[in-house]
């Protein structure tokens, strides 16, 4: 059994029979469930358009909706993790864990 706690933009990906399986969801303002939680706390999500991308930002400044830091946004975001349990089985080869710096580049 693997237990993974996730807060923010880290990802856990299991390689099963040579294929990737995402085990968690990133906590970003573009996630509808996270958006609803932010708005229920009185916050807002602002869309920022760049040259090649569109980003959803909490209070127009923060892309993450869950974080251990970011004290200025604690009224709107949380540090409560999602907890995932996964029973390892045949065909599971390895588990890759990484932050956005690893996955986005």
Buried (B, 14 or more C-beta within 10 A) or exposed (E): EEEBEBBBBBBBBBBBEEEEEEBBEBBBBBBEEBBEBBEEEEBEBEEEEEEEEEEBBBBEEBBBBBBEEBEEBEEBBBEEBEEBEBEEEEEBEEBEEEEBEEEEE
